[in-house]
């Protein structure tokens, strides 16, 4: 399956609207050695780096949510929101 980084990023943003809701900076690159996409999400001093294997990315483009990625994003947002509430 062939697609661009922009297409994959758009699909991830579609599946996980909380990224845009919280204005999280999201960068996506491909690591050839790991055959995986590297997803970096930042907001202030908070930063998450996680990997999305090529087969999981392919499934994502086919319309299947990436559960592993979703769990990481949810945890990141939860931690970010908790700190914001404490201010």
Secondary structure, 3 states (H helix, E strand, C coil): CCCCHHHHHHHHHHHCCHHHHCCCEEEEEEECCCCEEEEEEEECCEEEEEEEEHHHHHHHHCCCCCHHHHHHHHHHHHHHHHHHHHC
